[in-house]
Amino acid sequence: MANILNSLSRVKQGDVVMSVRDIKRTFVEGGQPLHILRGGGFDLHRGEIIALVGQSGSGKSTLLQCVGLLDKPSAGSIMIGGAAVQKMDEDMRTQIRRKKIGFVYQRHNLLSDFTALENVMLPMLANGVYEEVARVRAVQLLKAANVAHRASHLPGEMSGGEQQRTAVARALANGPDILLADEPTGSLDPQHATAVFDLLLDLVRKNKMAMLFVTHDMNLAARADKKITIKDGIVI
């Protein structure tokens, strides 16, 4: 485990942080196989931003779940830091997911009983970071996300844009190498959507991360370094 995590830490700008090959995901529904992902793949490099597009139901979210180690592909390979993560046990997958991958969802998914500051601290505390260290970093991240003035507020006391900015700060809490975003602005009005996406791009580039994001918005996709498409279950 330590060797795998260390190998990711040594990845340099432009190096491949994730490699996906011939990925397939089949579900069984009503006793019949349902082939969502049928093959194909891509490479994601450090410092690179890739847009993932395709029609509704094409398998974009399924692909994100697989590469985010929340689900296992039925076939194919996913390499992170040179290691085949689909062969790992659940504990190893969880450790890599916690330490090296950040998630931003369409809806913020903040815990309603915790303040913005506490929501950003929680991923660090789960990784064994001391509370005071986590608190200081959480404040820095909220400042970077332009929402520090809401640190003591509960999610229900914040606007949709502020909640999503807090979710972005939370996704960066453990300093991930890879950021995965599933329609990160889909629940926002156009003005707030643009502001949140600008924030995402800015933070990803400043921190030299890699980002793969799902979107139906071709204007957002056009701002990525590269675009990949799922068509008929094939990742092109």
Residue frames as a rotation matrix with the C-alpha (Angstrom) as fourth column:
MET 1
0.565 0.825 0.000 0.00
0.825 -0.565 0.000 0.00
0.000 0.000 -1.000 0.00
ALA 2
0.475 -0.443 -0.761 2.71
0.162 -0.805 0.570 2.50
-0.865 -0.394 -0.311 1.00
ASN 3
-0.599 -0.747 0.287 4.59
0.393 0.038 0.919 1.83
-0.698 0.663 0.270 -2.25
ILE 4
-0.172 0.630 0.758 1.48
0.972 -0.016 0.234 2.50
0.160 0.777 -0.609 -4.32
LEU 5
0.802 0.507 -0.316 0.69
0.571 -0.806 0.154 5.75
-0.177 -0.304 -0.936 -2.50
ASN 6
0.152 -0.838 -0.524 4.32
0.126 -0.509 0.851 6.87
-0.980 -0.196 0.029 -2.71
SER 7
-0.577 -0.361 0.733 4.41
0.726 0.185 0.663 6.17
-0.375 0.914 0.155 -6.46
LEU 8
0.374 0.772 0.514 1.47
0.885 -0.463 0.051 8.51
0.277 0.436 -0.856 -6.96
SER 9
0.768 -0.106 -0.631 3.18
0.308 -0.803 0.510 11.17
-0.561 -0.586 -0.585 -4.85
ARG 10
-0.243 -0.962 -0.126 6.18
0.211 -0.179 0.961 11.07
-0.947 0.207 0.247 -7.17
VAL 11
0.175 0.363 0.915 4.12
0.960 0.145 -0.240 11.55
-0.220 0.920 -0.323 -10.33
LYS 12
-0.665 -0.509 -0.547 5.34
0.352 -0.859 0.372 14.60
-0.659 0.055 0.750 -12.23
GLN 13
0.074 0.669 -0.739 3.51
-0.453 -0.638 -0.623 17.11
-0.888 0.381 0.256 -14.40
GLY 14
0.016 0.028 -0.999 2.46
-0.999 0.029 -0.015 15.42
0.029 0.999 0.029 -17.63
ASP 15
-0.934 -0.355 -0.035 2.90
-0.352 0.933 -0.080 11.86
0.061 -0.062 -0.996 -16.34
VAL 16
-0.210 0.880 -0.427 -0.01
-0.221 0.383 0.897 9.43
0.952 0.283 0.114 -16.55
VAL 17
-0.713 0.033 0.700 -1.88
-0.701 -0.026 -0.713 9.27
-0.005 -0.999 0.041 -13.23
MET 18
-0.025 0.738 0.675 -4.70
-0.335 0.630 -0.701 7.05
-0.942 -0.244 0.231 -14.48
SER 19
-0.742 -0.190 -0.643 -4.88
-0.670 0.221 0.709 4.62
0.008 0.957 -0.291 -17.38
VAL 20
0.020 0.847 0.532 -8.12
-0.467 0.478 -0.744 2.86
-0.884 -0.234 0.405 -18.37
ARG 21
-0.741 -0.333 -0.583 -8.18
-0.671 0.318 0.670 0.04
-0.037 0.888 -0.459 -20.91
ASP 22
-0.643 0.488 -0.589 -11.02
-0.119 0.697 0.707 -2.04
0.756 0.525 -0.391 -22.42
ILE 23
-0.932 0.253 0.258 -13.32
-0.282 -0.063 -0.957 -1.19
-0.226 -0.965 0.130 -19.53
LYS 24
-0.464 0.822 -0.331 -16.62
-0.062 0.342 0.938 -3.05
0.884 0.456 -0.108 -19.29
ARG 25
-0.904 0.282 0.320 -19.43
-0.336 -0.008 -0.942 -2.97
-0.263 -0.959 0.102 -16.76
THR 26
-0.519 0.738 -0.432 -22.40
-0.125 0.434 0.892 -5.30
0.846 0.517 -0.133 -16.96
PHE 27
-0.671 0.437 0.599 -25.38
-0.683 -0.052 -0.728 -5.37
-0.287 -0.898 0.334 -14.60
VAL 28
-0.863 0.490 -0.124 -28.07
0.404 0.815 0.416 -8.02
0.304 0.309 -0.901 -14.36
GLU 29
-0.725 0.689 -0.020 -31.61
-0.600 -0.646 -0.472 -6.70
-0.338 -0.330 0.882 -14.52
GLY 30
0.358 0.934 0.000 -34.62
-0.858 0.329 -0.395 -8.99
-0.368 0.141 0.919 -14.52
GLY 31
0.491 -0.236 0.839 -32.30
0.084 0.971 0.224 -11.93
-0.867 -0.040 0.496 -15.04
GLN 32
0.782 -0.194 0.592 -30.88
0.613 0.068 -0.787 -10.38
0.112 0.979 0.172 -18.22
PRO 33
-0.173 -0.922 -0.347 -27.41
0.887 -0.299 0.353 -8.82
-0.429 -0.246 0.869 -18.65
LEU 34
0.926 0.375 0.048 -27.35
0.366 -0.859 -0.357 -5.07
-0.093 0.348 -0.933 -19.17
HIS 35
0.045 -0.982 0.184 -24.10
0.998 0.053 0.039 -3.98
-0.048 0.181 0.982 -20.82
ILE 36
0.846 0.264 -0.463 -23.48
0.323 -0.945 0.052 -0.36
-0.424 -0.194 -0.885 -19.79
LEU 37
0.307 -0.827 -0.471 -19.77
-0.792 -0.496 0.355 -0.08
-0.527 0.264 -0.808 -20.60
ARG 38
0.950 0.173 0.261 -18.55
0.007 0.822 -0.570 -2.14
-0.313 0.543 0.779 -23.55
GLY 39
0.343 -0.897 0.280 -14.87
0.926 0.372 0.058 -1.24
-0.157 0.239 0.958 -23.88
GLY 40
0.485 -0.296 0.823 -12.45
0.305 -0.824 -0.477 1.50
0.820 0.482 -0.309 -24.81
GLY 41
0.429 -0.380 -0.819 -10.34
0.882 -0.019 0.471 3.63
-0.195 -0.925 0.326 -22.52
PHE 42
0.750 -0.221 0.624 -8.17
0.044 -0.924 -0.380 6.70
0.660 0.312 -0.683 -22.02
ASP 43
-0.187 -0.810 -0.556 -5.13
0.917 0.060 -0.395 8.09
0.354 -0.584 0.731 -20.22
LEU 44
0.896 0.380 0.229 -5.34
0.249 -0.857 0.450 10.96
0.368 -0.347 -0.863 -17.74
HIS 45
-0.059 -0.998 0.037 -2.14
0.679 -0.067 -0.731 12.95
0.732 -0.018 0.681 -17.19
ARG 46
-0.023 -0.056 -0.998 -1.14
0.907 -0.421 0.003 15.05
-0.421 -0.905 0.061 -14.22
GLY 47
-0.654 -0.185 -0.734 -2.14
0.056 -0.979 0.197 18.66
-0.755 0.087 0.650 -14.88
GLU 48
-0.951 0.310 -0.006 -4.68
0.005 0.032 0.999 17.60
0.310 0.950 -0.032 -17.51
ILE 49
-0.483 0.874 0.056 -8.42
-0.401 -0.164 -0.901 18.33
-0.778 -0.458 0.430 -17.51
ILE 50
-0.983 0.179 -0.047 -10.64
0.059 0.540 0.839 15.95
0.175 0.822 -0.542 -19.47
ALA 51
-0.334 0.942 0.042 -14.36
-0.880 -0.296 -0.371 16.35
-0.337 -0.161 0.928 -20.19
LEU 52
-0.943 0.153 0.296 -16.45
0.203 0.968 0.147 13.17
-0.264 0.198 -0.944 -20.37
VAL 53
-0.442 0.799 -0.408 -19.52
-0.806 -0.553 -0.211 13.58
-0.394 0.236 0.888 -22.57
GLY 54
-0.965 0.232 -0.121 -22.27
0.135 0.836 0.531 11.40
0.225 0.496 -0.838 -23.99
GLN 55
-0.239 0.959 0.151 -26.02
-0.329 -0.226 0.917 11.04
0.914 0.169 0.369 -24.10
SER 56
-0.101 0.324 0.941 -28.02
-0.994 -0.005 -0.106 10.50
-0.030 -0.946 0.323 -20.92
GLY 57
0.728 0.405 0.553 -27.80
-0.479 0.878 -0.012 6.87
-0.490 -0.256 0.833 -19.88
SER 58
0.684 -0.499 -0.532 -24.64
-0.461 0.271 -0.845 6.26
0.566 0.823 -0.044 -21.91
GLY 59
0.696 -0.406 -0.592 -22.62
0.603 0.778 0.176 5.19
0.389 -0.480 0.786 -18.86
LYS 60
0.122 -0.689 0.715 -20.76
-0.089 -0.725 -0.683 8.37
0.988 0.020 -0.150 -17.88
SER 61
0.344 0.059 0.937 -21.57
-0.899 -0.269 0.346 8.13
0.273 -0.961 -0.040 -14.19
THR 62
0.995 -0.002 0.104 -20.90
-0.024 0.968 0.249 4.38
-0.101 -0.250 0.963 -14.24
LEU 63
0.439 -0.892 0.106 -17.43
0.489 0.138 -0.861 5.04
0.754 0.430 0.497 -15.65
LEU 64
0.011 -0.422 0.907 -16.78
-0.528 -0.772 -0.353 7.67
0.849 -0.475 -0.231 -13.00
GLN 65
0.729 0.310 0.610 -17.86
-0.684 0.355 0.637 5.24
-0.019 -0.882 0.471 -10.26
CYS 66
0.910 -0.409 -0.066 -15.43
0.390 0.900 -0.192 2.64
0.137 0.149 0.979 -11.60
VAL 67
0.128 -0.932 0.338 -12.40
0.433 -0.254 -0.865 4.91
0.892 0.257 0.371 -11.96
GLY 68
0.029 -0.047 0.998 -13.23
-0.700 -0.714 -0.013 6.47
0.714 -0.698 -0.054 -8.58
LEU 69
-0.794 -0.426 -0.435 -13.01
-0.109 0.802 -0.588 3.00
0.599 -0.419 -0.683 -7.00
LEU 70
-0.485 0.732 0.478 -16.62
-0.798 -0.146 -0.585 3.10
-0.359 -0.665 0.655 -5.82
ASP 71
0.743 0.638 0.202 -17.51
-0.461 0.707 -0.536 0.23
-0.485 0.305 0.820 -8.16
LYS 72
-0.324 -0.855 0.405 -15.54
-0.199 0.480 0.855 -2.51
-0.925 0.196 -0.325 -9.92
PRO 73
-0.106 0.247 -0.963 -15.57
-0.992 -0.098 0.084 -3.01
-0.073 0.964 0.256 -13.69
SER 74
0.789 0.431 0.437 -16.73
-0.379 0.902 -0.205 -6.39
-0.483 -0.004 0.876 -14.99
ALA 75
0.531 -0.685 0.499 -13.65
0.818 0.569 -0.089 -6.53
-0.223 0.455 0.862 -17.22
GLY 76
0.598 -0.414 0.687 -10.73
0.247 -0.720 -0.648 -4.40
0.763 0.557 -0.328 -18.32
SER 77
-0.045 -0.729 -0.683 -8.08
0.980 0.100 -0.171 -2.58
0.193 -0.677 0.710 -16.33
ILE 78
0.865 0.145 0.480 -7.74
0.042 -0.975 0.220 0.64
0.500 -0.170 -0.849 -14.33
MET 79
0.060 -0.927 -0.370 -4.20
0.905 0.207 -0.371 1.64
0.421 -0.313 0.851 -13.45
ILE 80
0.898 0.103 0.427 -3.50
-0.074 -0.923 0.378 4.32
0.433 -0.371 -0.822 -10.83
GLY 81
0.475 -0.812 0.340 0.10
-0.834 -0.291 0.469 5.07
-0.282 -0.507 -0.815 -9.97
GLY 82
-0.341 -0.636 -0.693 1.11
-0.851 0.522 -0.061 2.09
0.400 0.569 -0.719 -12.09
ALA 83
-0.914 0.061 0.400 -0.98
-0.200 0.792 -0.577 -0.31
-0.352 -0.607 -0.712 -9.97
ALA 84
-0.652 0.717 -0.246 -3.95
-0.011 0.316 0.949 -2.34
0.758 0.622 -0.198 -11.21
VAL 85
-0.776 0.301 0.554 -6.57
-0.630 -0.374 -0.680 -1.14
0.003 -0.877 0.480 -8.73
GLN 86
0.220 0.930 -0.296 -9.31
-0.877 0.321 0.357 -3.50
0.427 0.181 0.886 -9.93
LYS 87
0.129 -0.255 -0.958 -7.26
0.089 0.966 -0.245 -6.37
0.988 -0.054 0.147 -8.45
MET 88
-0.783 -0.496 0.376 -6.94
-0.268 -0.277 -0.923 -4.78
0.562 -0.823 0.084 -5.00
ASP 89
-0.417 0.657 -0.628 -8.96
0.873 0.482 -0.075 -5.73
0.253 -0.580 -0.774 -1.96
GLU 90
0.483 0.774 0.408 -11.52
0.640 -0.631 0.439 -3.26
0.597 0.049 -0.800 -0.63
ASP 91
0.668 -0.276 -0.691 -9.26
0.553 -0.437 0.709 -1.91
-0.498 -0.856 -0.139 2.10
MET 92
-0.440 -0.895 0.068 -6.53
0.672 -0.278 0.687 -0.96
-0.596 0.348 0.724 -0.36
ARG 93
-0.317 0.422 0.849 -9.07
0.786 -0.383 0.485 0.60
0.530 0.821 -0.210 -2.73
THR 94
0.737 0.643 -0.210 -10.52
0.635 -0.550 0.543 2.63
0.234 -0.534 -0.813 0.13
GLN 95
0.265 -0.729 -0.631 -7.09
0.591 -0.394 0.703 3.92
-0.762 -0.560 0.327 1.15
ILE 96
-0.716 -0.525 0.461 -6.27
0.674 -0.344 0.654 5.07
-0.185 0.779 0.600 -2.37
ARG 97
0.019 0.821 0.571 -9.72
0.767 -0.378 0.519 6.60
0.642 0.428 -0.636 -2.80
ARG 98
0.769 0.311 -0.559 -9.39
0.630 -0.519 0.578 8.55
-0.111 -0.796 -0.595 0.45
LYS 99
0.205 -0.825 -0.526 -5.86
0.426 -0.409 0.807 9.77
-0.881 -0.389 0.268 -0.09
LYS 100
-0.715 -0.693 0.092 -5.53
0.304 -0.190 0.934 10.26
-0.630 0.695 0.346 -3.82
ILE 101
-0.648 0.565 0.511 -8.98
0.589 -0.054 0.806 10.91
0.483 0.824 -0.297 -5.31
GLY 102
-0.818 0.453 -0.355 -11.36
-0.041 -0.661 -0.749 13.81
-0.574 -0.598 0.559 -4.69
PHE 103
-0.533 0.725 0.437 -15.03
0.839 0.388 0.380 13.84
0.106 0.569 -0.815 -5.68
VAL 104
-0.803 0.469 -0.368 -17.41
-0.340 -0.868 -0.363 16.65
-0.489 -0.166 0.856 -6.59
TYR 105
-0.591 0.673 0.445 -21.01
0.741 0.671 -0.031 15.62
-0.319 0.311 -0.895 -7.27
GLN 106
-0.421 0.529 0.737 -23.90
0.507 -0.537 0.674 17.36
0.752 0.657 -0.042 -9.01
ARG 107
0.726 0.583 0.365 -25.44
-0.056 -0.479 0.876 18.06
0.686 -0.656 -0.315 -5.63
HIS 108
0.158 -0.798 0.582 -23.10
-0.760 -0.474 -0.444 19.13
0.630 -0.372 -0.681 -2.87
ASN 109
0.457 0.099 -0.884 -23.79
0.246 0.941 0.233 16.13
0.855 -0.323 0.405 -0.54
LEU 110
-0.561 -0.594 0.577 -22.72
-0.391 -0.424 -0.817 18.14
0.730 -0.683 0.005 2.49
LEU 111
-0.479 0.367 -0.798 -23.69
0.756 0.633 -0.163 16.76
0.445 -0.681 -0.581 5.89
SER 112
0.131 0.689 0.713 -26.58
0.287 -0.714 0.638 18.92
0.949 0.121 -0.292 7.05
ASP 113
0.912 0.266 -0.312 -25.75
0.348 -0.098 0.932 18.80
0.217 -0.959 -0.182 10.78
PHE 114
0.123 -0.944 -0.307 -22.16
0.866 -0.049 0.498 19.99
-0.485 -0.327 0.811 10.32
THR 115
0.561 0.003 -0.828 -20.89
-0.140 -0.985 -0.099 23.46
-0.816 0.171 -0.552 9.49
ALA 116
0.930 -0.281 -0.237 -19.03
-0.260 -0.049 -0.964 24.25
0.259 0.958 -0.119 6.29
LEU 117
0.071 -0.960 0.271 -15.75
-0.966 -0.134 -0.222 24.14
0.249 -0.246 -0.937 8.22
GLU 118
-0.078 -0.056 0.995 -16.59
-0.629 0.778 -0.005 20.78
-0.774 -0.626 -0.096 9.77
ASN 119
0.873 0.435 0.219 -17.64
-0.090 0.587 -0.805 19.32
-0.479 0.683 0.551 6.41
VAL 120
0.675 -0.693 -0.255 -14.24
-0.478 -0.146 -0.866 20.20
0.562 0.706 -0.430 4.96
MET 121
-0.117 -0.739 0.664 -12.41
-0.993 0.087 -0.079 18.88
0.001 -0.668 -0.744 8.02
LEU 122
0.566 0.487 0.665 -14.13
-0.623 0.781 -0.042 15.48
-0.540 -0.391 0.746 8.04
PRO 123
0.926 -0.240 -0.291 -12.18
-0.063 0.662 -0.747 13.83
0.372 0.710 0.598 5.15
MET 124
0.004 -0.978 0.208 -8.91
-0.506 -0.182 -0.843 14.82
0.863 -0.102 -0.496 6.84
LEU 125
-0.073 0.036 0.997 -10.02
-0.984 0.158 -0.078 13.52
-0.160 -0.987 0.024 10.23
ALA 126
0.877 0.447 0.174 -10.99
-0.400 0.882 -0.250 10.22
-0.265 0.150 0.952 8.57
ASN 127
0.665 -0.711 -0.230 -7.40
0.081 0.374 -0.924 10.00
0.742 0.596 0.306 7.31
GLY 128
0.491 -0.450 -0.746 -5.96
0.860 0.387 0.332 10.49
0.139 -0.805 0.577 10.78
VAL 129
-0.291 -0.560 0.775 -5.00
0.374 -0.813 -0.447 14.16
0.880 0.160 0.446 10.47
TYR 130
-0.682 -0.001 -0.731 -4.85
0.718 -0.189 -0.670 15.96
-0.137 -0.982 0.129 13.82
GLU 131
0.291 0.957 -0.020 -7.92
0.941 -0.290 -0.177 18.11
-0.175 0.032 -0.984 14.45
GLU 132
0.410 -0.155 -0.899 -6.05
0.136 -0.964 0.228 21.41
-0.902 -0.216 -0.374 14.71
VAL 133
-0.728 -0.684 -0.036 -4.09
0.005 -0.057 0.998 20.71
-0.685 0.727 0.045 11.53
ALA 134
-0.509 0.632 0.584 -7.32
0.861 0.379 0.340 19.79
-0.007 0.676 -0.737 9.75
ARG 135
0.461 0.717 -0.522 -8.98
0.727 -0.643 -0.241 22.97
-0.508 -0.269 -0.818 11.01
VAL 136
-0.065 -0.583 -0.810 -6.20
-0.123 -0.801 0.586 25.21
-0.990 0.138 -0.019 9.70
ARG 137
-0.926 -0.296 0.235 -6.21
0.165 0.245 0.956 23.53
-0.341 0.923 -0.178 6.27
ALA 138
-0.189 0.939 0.288 -10.00
0.975 0.215 -0.061 23.63
-0.119 0.269 -0.956 6.09
VAL 139
0.448 0.297 -0.843 -9.97
0.331 -0.931 -0.152 27.39
-0.830 -0.211 -0.516 6.69
GLN 140
-0.508 -0.724 -0.467 -7.37
-0.250 -0.395 0.884 27.80
-0.825 0.565 0.019 3.93
LEU 141
-0.841 0.225 0.492 -9.47
0.528 0.544 0.652 25.77
-0.121 0.808 -0.576 1.51
LEU 142
0.221 0.966 -0.136 -12.63
0.913 -0.254 -0.320 27.70
-0.343 -0.053 -0.938 2.31
LYS 143
0.172 -0.260 -0.950 -10.70
-0.067 -0.965 0.252 30.91
-0.983 0.021 -0.184 1.67
ALA 144
-0.838 -0.545 -0.008 -9.46
-0.083 0.113 0.990 29.54
-0.539 0.831 -0.140 -1.66
ALA 145
-0.595 0.705 0.386 -13.07
0.797 0.454 0.399 28.68
0.106 0.545 -0.832 -2.54
ASN 146
-0.840 0.203 0.503 -14.21
-0.133 -0.976 0.171 32.21
0.526 0.077 0.847 -1.59
VAL 147
0.247 0.956 -0.156 -16.58
-0.040 0.171 0.984 30.91
0.968 -0.237 0.081 1.06
ALA 148
-0.642 -0.593 -0.486 -14.61
0.463 0.205 -0.862 31.41
0.611 -0.779 0.142 4.29
HIS 149
-0.777 0.394 0.491 -17.29
-0.569 -0.772 -0.281 33.83
0.268 -0.498 0.825 5.53
ARG 150
0.333 0.926 -0.177 -19.65
-0.768 0.376 0.518 30.84
0.546 -0.036 0.837 5.71
ALA 151
-0.560 -0.705 -0.435 -17.31
-0.361 0.680 -0.638 28.63
0.746 -0.201 -0.636 7.75
SER 152
-0.961 0.162 0.226 -19.60
-0.183 0.246 -0.952 28.51
-0.210 -0.956 -0.207 10.79
HIS 153
-0.187 0.951 -0.247 -22.82
-0.951 -0.238 -0.195 28.10
-0.245 0.198 0.949 8.80
LEU 154
-0.245 0.249 0.937 -24.77
0.060 0.969 -0.241 24.91
-0.968 -0.003 -0.252 8.23
PRO 155
-0.884 -0.123 0.450 -25.48
0.430 0.162 0.888 23.91
-0.183 0.979 -0.091 4.61
GLY 156
-0.029 0.980 0.195 -29.13
0.996 0.013 0.083 24.89
0.079 0.196 -0.977 4.98
GLU 157
0.521 0.152 -0.840 -28.05
0.425 -0.899 0.101 28.44
-0.740 -0.410 -0.533 5.78
MET 158
-0.489 -0.795 -0.360 -26.03
-0.069 -0.376 0.924 28.76
-0.870 0.476 0.129 2.57
SER 159
0.344 0.547 -0.763 -26.95
-0.813 -0.233 -0.533 29.40
-0.469 0.804 0.364 -1.06
GLY 160
0.945 0.060 0.322 -26.61
0.091 0.896 -0.435 26.65
-0.314 0.440 0.841 -3.67
GLY 161
0.664 -0.741 0.095 -23.46
-0.084 -0.200 -0.976 28.22
0.743 0.640 -0.195 -5.06
GLU 162
0.106 -0.616 0.781 -21.91
-0.950 -0.294 -0.102 28.50
0.292 -0.731 -0.616 -1.60
GLN 163
0.606 0.171 0.777 -22.76
-0.491 0.849 0.197 24.89
-0.626 -0.500 0.598 -0.83
GLN 164
0.958 -0.238 0.160 -21.11
0.278 0.630 -0.725 23.72
0.072 0.739 0.670 -4.04
ARG 165
0.392 -0.855 0.340 -18.03
-0.470 -0.504 -0.725 25.86
0.791 0.124 -0.599 -3.37
THR 166
0.194 -0.260 0.946 -17.79
-0.951 0.189 0.246 24.22
-0.243 -0.947 -0.210 0.03
ALA 167
0.859 0.164 0.484 -18.10
-0.072 0.977 -0.202 20.82
-0.506 0.139 0.851 -1.66
VAL 168
0.751 -0.660 0.017 -15.17
0.021 -0.001 -1.000 21.76
0.659 0.752 0.013 -3.92
ALA 169
0.097 -0.716 0.692 -13.11
-0.888 -0.376 -0.265 22.70
0.450 -0.588 -0.672 -0.85
ARG 170
0.458 0.136 0.879 -14.02
-0.666 0.707 0.237 19.37
-0.589 -0.694 0.415 0.77
ALA 171
0.996 -0.058 0.073 -12.95
0.092 0.737 -0.669 17.46
-0.015 0.673 0.739 -2.37
LEU 172
0.430 -0.888 0.161 -9.49
-0.139 -0.241 -0.961 19.03
0.892 0.391 -0.227 -2.08
ALA 173
0.833 0.009 0.553 -9.15
-0.540 -0.205 0.816 18.38
0.121 -0.979 -0.166 1.66
ASN 174
0.690 -0.559 0.460 -6.67
0.088 0.696 0.713 15.51
-0.719 -0.451 0.529 1.40
GLY 175
0.034 -0.740 -0.672 -4.65
-0.707 -0.492 0.507 17.00
-0.706 0.458 -0.540 -1.45
PRO 176
0.530 0.231 0.816 -5.76
0.208 0.897 -0.389 14.50
-0.822 0.376 0.428 -4.12
ASP 177
-0.679 -0.731 -0.070 -3.84
0.014 -0.109 0.994 13.93
-0.734 0.673 0.084 -7.33
ILE 178
-0.862 0.455 0.224 -7.06
0.354 0.223 0.908 13.17
0.364 0.862 -0.353 -9.21
LEU 179
-0.673 0.724 -0.151 -10.33
-0.336 -0.482 -0.809 15.09
-0.659 -0.494 0.568 -9.05
LEU 180
-0.818 0.517 0.253 -13.50
0.542 0.542 0.643 13.45
0.195 0.663 -0.723 -10.37
ALA 181
-0.742 0.585 -0.328 -16.57
-0.309 -0.732 -0.607 15.63
-0.595 -0.349 0.724 -10.91
ASP 182
-0.679 0.607 0.414 -20.02
0.731 0.609 0.306 14.41
-0.067 0.510 -0.857 -11.97
GLU 183
0.079 0.684 0.726 -22.01
0.645 -0.590 0.486 17.32
0.760 0.430 -0.488 -13.44
PRO 184
-0.517 -0.406 -0.754 -20.48
0.855 -0.205 -0.476 19.62
0.039 -0.891 0.453 -10.80
THR 185
-0.944 0.201 -0.261 -22.58
-0.164 -0.974 -0.160 22.61
-0.286 -0.108 0.952 -11.90
GLY 186
-0.786 0.619 -0.003 -25.71
0.321 0.411 0.853 20.75
0.529 0.669 -0.522 -13.00
SER 187
-0.026 0.821 -0.571 -27.84
0.989 0.103 0.103 21.89
0.144 -0.562 -0.815 -10.05
LEU 188
-0.359 -0.233 -0.904 -26.88
0.530 -0.848 0.008 25.57
-0.768 -0.476 0.428 -10.30
ASP 189
0.815 0.566 -0.125 -28.23
0.268 -0.560 -0.784 28.51
-0.513 0.605 -0.608 -12.26
PRO 190
0.703 -0.543 0.459 -26.02
0.571 0.048 -0.819 29.73
0.423 0.838 0.344 -15.14
GLN 191
0.557 -0.508 0.657 -24.36
-0.478 -0.843 -0.246 32.53
0.679 -0.177 -0.712 -13.15
HIS 192
0.506 -0.354 0.787 -23.42
-0.762 0.244 0.600 30.33
-0.404 -0.903 -0.146 -10.20
ALA 193
0.879 -0.168 0.447 -22.52
0.298 0.924 -0.239 27.45
-0.373 0.343 0.862 -12.52
THR 194
0.670 -0.649 0.360 -19.94
0.196 -0.313 -0.929 29.58
0.716 0.693 -0.083 -14.32
ALA 195
0.407 -0.506 0.760 -18.48
-0.817 -0.574 0.055 30.84
0.409 -0.643 -0.647 -11.03
VAL 196
0.635 -0.133 0.761 -18.15
-0.465 0.721 0.514 27.33
-0.617 -0.680 0.396 -9.57
PHE 197
0.862 -0.323 0.391 -16.62
0.498 0.686 -0.530 25.91
-0.097 0.652 0.752 -12.74
ASP 198
0.569 -0.685 0.454 -14.15
-0.221 -0.659 -0.719 28.80
0.792 0.309 -0.527 -12.93
LEU 199
0.437 -0.365 0.822 -13.19
-0.895 -0.085 0.438 27.97
-0.090 -0.927 -0.364 -9.34
LEU 200
0.816 -0.084 0.572 -12.73
0.017 0.992 0.121 24.29
-0.578 -0.089 0.811 -10.16
LEU 201
0.785 -0.530 0.321 -10.46
0.454 0.140 -0.880 24.99
0.422 0.837 0.350 -13.13
ASP 202
0.476 -0.609 0.634 -8.45
-0.546 -0.770 -0.330 27.53
0.689 -0.189 -0.699 -11.17
LEU 203
0.471 -0.268 0.840 -7.85
-0.807 0.253 0.533 25.26
-0.355 -0.930 -0.097 -8.17
VAL 204
0.876 -0.134 0.463 -7.08
0.245 0.951 -0.189 22.20
-0.414 0.279 0.866 -10.31
ARG 205
0.678 -0.642 0.356 -4.49
0.334 -0.162 -0.928 24.08
0.654 0.749 0.104 -12.36
LYS 206
0.426 -0.526 0.736 -2.93
-0.746 -0.664 -0.043 25.85
0.511 -0.532 -0.675 -9.35
ASN 207
0.371 -0.224 0.901 -2.54
-0.737 0.519 0.432 22.54
-0.565 -0.825 0.027 -7.51
LYS 208
-0.398 -0.591 -0.701 -1.35
-0.912 0.336 0.235 20.69
0.097 0.733 -0.673 -10.65
MET 209
-0.285 0.422 0.860 -4.00
-0.275 0.824 -0.496 18.01
-0.918 -0.378 -0.119 -10.28
ALA 210
-0.980 0.178 -0.087 -5.69
-0.026 0.321 0.947 15.96
0.197 0.930 -0.310 -12.97
MET 211
-0.479 0.874 0.086 -9.45
-0.429 -0.147 -0.891 16.26
-0.766 -0.463 0.446 -13.42
LEU 212
-0.917 0.394 0.065 -12.04
0.275 0.505 0.818 14.14
0.290 0.768 -0.571 -15.20
PHE 213
-0.684 0.712 -0.160 -15.48
-0.239 -0.426 -0.873 15.73
-0.689 -0.559 0.461 -15.23
VAL 214
-0.540 0.646 0.540 -18.84
0.830 0.515 0.215 14.64
-0.139 0.564 -0.814 -16.62
THR 215
-0.566 0.408 -0.717 -20.94
-0.149 -0.905 -0.397 17.29
-0.811 -0.118 0.573 -18.32
HIS 216
0.109 0.649 0.753 -23.80
0.883 0.284 -0.373 17.77
-0.456 0.705 -0.543 -20.76
ASP 217
0.802 0.158 -0.576 -22.74
0.036 -0.976 -0.217 21.38
-0.596 0.153 -0.788 -21.30
MET 218
0.581 -0.583 0.567 -20.63
0.807 0.324 -0.494 21.60
0.104 0.745 0.659 -24.44
ASN 219
0.674 -0.354 0.648 -19.46
-0.199 -0.932 -0.303 25.08
0.711 0.076 -0.699 -23.46
LEU 220
0.654 -0.447 0.610 -17.90
-0.663 0.048 0.747 23.63
-0.363 -0.893 -0.265 -20.32
ALA 221
0.713 -0.366 0.597 -16.52
0.415 0.908 0.061 20.65
-0.565 0.204 0.800 -22.25
ALA 222
0.755 -0.397 0.522 -14.83
0.416 -0.326 -0.849 23.05
0.507 0.858 -0.081 -24.67
ARG 223
0.648 -0.515 0.561 -12.80
-0.679 -0.725 0.119 24.49
0.345 -0.458 -0.819 -21.78
ALA 224
0.772 -0.381 0.509 -11.18
-0.068 0.746 0.663 21.12
-0.632 -0.546 0.550 -21.05
ASP 225
-0.210 -0.922 -0.325 -7.80
-0.689 -0.096 0.718 20.12
-0.693 0.375 -0.615 -22.46
LYS 226
-0.935 -0.073 -0.348 -9.35
-0.296 0.704 0.646 17.07
0.198 0.706 -0.680 -24.05
LYS 227
-0.030 0.976 0.216 -12.78
-0.967 0.026 -0.253 15.50
-0.253 -0.216 0.943 -24.54
ILE 228
-0.987 -0.145 -0.066 -13.70
-0.158 0.952 0.261 11.83
0.025 0.268 -0.963 -24.44
THR 229
-0.217 0.963 -0.160 -17.09
-0.963 -0.184 0.198 10.43
0.162 0.197 0.967 -25.41
ILE 230
-0.744 0.152 0.651 -19.09
-0.068 0.952 -0.299 7.36
-0.665 -0.266 -0.698 -24.45
LYS 231
-0.144 0.678 -0.721 -21.08
-0.984 -0.174 0.033 6.15
-0.103 0.714 0.692 -27.45
ASP 232
0.533 0.464 -0.708 -22.90
-0.532 0.834 0.146 2.82
0.658 0.299 0.691 -27.54
GLY 233
0.994 -0.081 0.075 -21.08
-0.022 0.520 0.854 1.93
-0.108 -0.850 0.515 -24.32
ILE 234
0.391 -0.904 0.170 -17.63
0.885 0.320 -0.338 2.47
0.251 0.282 0.926 -25.85
VAL 235
0.622 -0.309 -0.720 -15.25
0.236 -0.802 0.548 5.01
-0.747 -0.511 -0.426 -24.30
ILE 236
0.626 -0.331 0.706 -13.83
0.744 -0.019 -0.668 6.87
0.235 0.943 0.234 -27.29
